[in-house]
Amino acid sequence: MKQTSTDPRILRTRQLIMDSFVELSSKKEFKDITIKDITTAAQINRSTFYYHFEDIYDLLDKALTESLLVNLSYEDFVESEINEETLTAIFKEITNFQLSLSTRCHRGYEETIARIIRDQLEVIFAKMLSNQFPENERNGLERTASILSWGLYGASADWRKGNADVEPETFIKPAIPYLLP
């Protein structure tokens, strides 16, 4: 019997692997986590792991992406316009995501986390911009989405490095008028 990716057993196993990885990452550095650690924690065999993920880096990427998508719900923003309220909400979700990772993950994920956040933000901003400005040139909207995603991520990194005692909304508020048309 051929299994599909929507088979509940496949989805449960995939989630079990990711949950085991997240749990391990709260106890060990990423570089110290092995496939054997993950398969033991998830109570699966190696071939099952490789059925779902290419390698541990693929697992890291997918686990962090899924975690971000839970925090930064695509559906909550894509039908919105880019304005002070949405930029503030997105910034707050990015900082919440980074804070949640800092309590579960050790160092060593920074570049992967940065890429995942920027990529997801770029998709969200591109959709928001194309909804808001449907008649505008696609390349210009995509570049604007890229600028916004890198800028918001950069601001969240600045906030995390030395301003975490300031509420994210307060931190981003002075910059927002300069981002809006």
Phi, psi and omega in degrees: 000125182280130179268145176251166182291347178264000176301127183303327179294321179293316179297318179296317180296316178301315179294321178300317179297313180295319178297319178298318178297314180298318178298315178297323183291342176279348182249334185228155172294149180305316183297341181263354180275130180249164175300321179299318177302314183293314182294325177294313180297322182274351182057050177229172176261170183301318183295327176294318177302311183288342173294325184266328186222145179292317181196186183292331178288324174296317177299314178303311181301312183290322179294316179290321178298314180296320179297318178295318181297330176292316180288316185250078186294117180307314184297330181291337188245330190297335179268359180271163171268157176279112180212183183301318182296312182289320178297319179295316180297317179296316179299317179298318179294322178297313181293323176297319178299313181295321177295319180296324178290325183293336178273341182253333189240141173279174180297163179113354181258357193308310182294319179295315179298315180301314180297315181297315179298311181298317180298315181293319178296320181298319177297315181296312181294322179299317179293317179299315181294320180292330174289320184284326182230067187296335183271354184279161181296132184299316181300318179296320179293320179294321178293321177296318178299320179296315179299315180297318183294315178294320181295315180292321176297315179301318178295322180292325177294318176298317179300313183296324185287327185207006184229021184295347177280348178265137177301140180306320181297320179292320181296316186276338187307315181296335183274335188300318180303333181279344180270342185263149179292000000 
